[in-house]
Amino acid sequence: MNFDLVIAGVGGQGVLTIAAVLDRAAHDAGLYVKQSEVHGMAQRGGAVSAFVRMSDQPIASDLIARGRAGLLLSVEPLEALRYTHLLMPHGWIVSDITPMLNVPDYPEMEEVYKVLFSAPRLVAVDATRLAQKAGTIKAQNIAVLGAAAMHLPLPVELIEKQIHALFERKGERIVNANIHAFRKGDAAARFTTALLAAGISGKTVAQVTSRIHFPPHPVAADVLAAWCQRLSGPDAAQVVQGLQDQEEFTRLEAHAAP
């Protein structure tokens, strides 16, 4: 087994925290791990990235070749686009949709989303808002990690164990908030995968999942079935537009009924 992961974001968003959690979880799983990283200037919003390679055999290099990454995990949408050349044809992108406007010529968000949402295997979440609902906006990176969990070759239990260990010294409230953010992200990913498997277009799925307030547990089967039916129907475009018009997160059940 070999698995290559690219983690991307901006300084201060917790990219290296994600890498550390996964490194330790991989060691717990008995895997070999190698990691390389590029540090940006956090106070200037510089780009930060990490390559994480996992295998059941010794790993020679800590670099990932073009087209070899199985997963691109990003806590910033434009940074996700920066590394797509490293993704294998059937790889997944997991990204927060919240921009970090760190450069004066940052593209219009409509254009960023147009490109990002065209990816066929994309989990798009408003991780910042999911983290806020979980109890701390600082758990944005952990919400994105949760959205990537089902696509990683690691048991979820081992990842949660390392999240708990990382935040334990900050008290039970912070631990619980981060675990809830992680589970909300995981629920979003499983919802995304189910909609795509039902034949819903990737663009539609991304527009929907990035506007929903997910619970910290998998979506109920009846709610999921209702969403699949609604987004397969003739009024799917109106459903999506209704979500886009919401100022606050739309609750998962609000538009589920056909």
N, C-alpha and C positions, 0 to 999 in steps of 0.2 A: 504494500500500500504506500503510495506517495501522494501527498496533498500540498499544493502551494497556494498561499493566501497573500493577497496584497491588502494592506490597511492604509487608508489615506485620510487626510484632513488638514486642519490648520492648527498652528501652535496654540496650545491651551485647551484643545478639544478632547484630550484624553486618548489620542491614538496609541501612545506607548503603554498606557494603562491596559487597553484592550490586548495588546501584544503580550504583556506580562501575564495577564490572566490566562491566555491561551497557552503560552509557554508552560506554565505550571500545570495546567490541566492536562496537557499532552504528556508531560513527564509522569503525572499520576496514572495516565493510561498506559504507560510503558512504551511510549513512542520516542524515537529520536527527534530532536528539534534543533533547527538552526534559524537564527534571526539576524537580519541586518536592518538598519534604520537610518533615516535622514532627518536631522533636527532642523526645523525652521526657527525663526526668531518669534517666540510666543508674543512678545510685546508688540511686534510689528505684523502679526498675522501671517507669518511665513508658513509655507507648505511643510507638512510633516508626513512621512510615510514609513512603513515598516513592511519588510518581507518576512513572512513566517513559513517555514518549510517543515512538514511533519512526515515521518516515514517509519515503517517497521524495520527498516534497514539503515545502516550508517549513511549520513548525508555528506556529500563531498563539498558542496558550495552553499553559501547562504544567499545567492542571487537567483532570481527567477527570470527565465528566458521569455522572450516574446511568445505569446500564445500558449503559455504553460500554466497559468494560474487557474485554479478551479473556482476561485471566489475572489471578488473585489468588494471589500467592505469599506464604505466611506461615510464619514460623519459630516460631509459637506458636498453638495451636489456637483459643483464645478470640479472639485478635486476628483470625484468619481470619473469624470470624463477624461481627466488627464492620464489615467492609467489603463484605459480600456484596451490598448494595444497588447497588454500583457495577458489578457483574458483568453482562455481557450474557447473555441467556437461554441461549446455547450456549457460554458461557465455561467455563474450567477453574479449579478450585481446587487448589492444591498446598500441602500443609501438613504440618509436623511435628506429631506427636501429643503431644510432651512438653510439659506445662504449665509455665509460669513463675508460680508462686503468689505474685503480687506484690500482691494486694489481700486484705483480710480476708474479703470476701464472695465470693470466687472460687467459681463454681458447682461442684457435684459433677461429676467427670469423666464419669461415666456419662451425665449429661444433656448435657454438651458434645459427647461422641461421638455421642449419639443424633441431635443436630441436624446435626453436621458430616458424619457418615457417610450422611446422607440425600441429600446432594448427588449428582446424577446423573453428574457429570463431576469426580471427585475423585481425586487422587493423595495417599494418606495414607501417610506413612513415619515410622518412628522415626529421624529424622535424627540425633539425639544419639547413638544407639547405632551407626548406620552410620558416623558420623564417628569414634567411638571405635575401631571395628574397622578403620577406614582408617589410624589412627595418631595422631590427635589429636582430642579431643572438641571443640576450638575450631573444627573444620571443619563444625560443624552447619549453619551458614548455606550453606556451599558444597554440602553434600549436598542441601539443599532446592533450591538453584539447579540442581543436576544433574537433580533430579526435574521441573523446569520446562523444561529445555532443549529437549525435542522439541516443545514448544508455543510456542516463541519463533521469530520470523522471522530468526534468526541462525544461521550455521553453527557447529556445536559447536566446530570447530577454533579459531574466533576467540575464543570464550568461554574455552576452555582456555588460549589464548595469553595472555589478560589475567590469568587466575588465576596462571599461571606468573610473569608480570611482577610481580604484586602481592606474591607471597611469596618471590621469588627471593633477596632480601637476608637471609631467615631460614634459608637453606640448603636443600640438596637434600632432606633428610628431610621438611621441612615442605611443600615444593613437592609432593613425591610423595604425601604424606598427603592434601593438599587435592585433587589430581587424582584420587586413588582415591575420595575421598568424593564428588566430583562424578560420577564414572562409576558408582558404586554407586547414587546417586540417579537417574541416567539409566536404569540397568537396571530400577529399580523402576517408573519411569514407563512404559517400554515393556512391561513385564510387565502393568501395570495396564490399559493400552490394549488389549492383546491379550485379556485376560480379559473386559473389557467388550464387545469386539467379538464374543466368543464367546457373549454373552448372559447372562453371570454377573451377578447383581444388584450394584449399586454398593456396597451395605452389606457384602455378603459380600467383595467385592474389597478394600474398605478394611480390613476386619478381618484379611484375609490378608496384604496387603502391609505393613501396619504391624507385623507380627510376624516378618518374614522377614529373614534376613541375606543380602543380595544381593551378588553378586560385582562387581568393577569392570569388567564387560563384559556385553553382552547375554546374556539367559538362553538356553540351548541350546534348539533347536526341539523336541527330544524331551521335555525336561523341561516346557516350556511346554504341549505337547500333553497330557501326563499330568495337569498341574494343571487344565487345562480339562475334561478328562474327569472327574476326581475331583470338581470343584466343580459339575459338571452332574448328578452322580449322586444317588441317594437318601440317601447318607450325608454329604452336604455339610455339614450342620449339625454333625455329629460331628467332621468334619475341622477346621472353624473352632474349635469348642470345644477341641479338642486343642491348637491353636495358642495359644489364649487362656490355657490352663492352664500353658504353658511359662514357667519363670522366666527362662530365657535366650532369646536369639534362636533360632528354629528355622531350621536350615539349609534352603536352598531345596529340595534333593533329598529331604529326610527324609520328607515326606508326599506326594511326587510320584507314586509308584507306585500305580496303581489297586488 
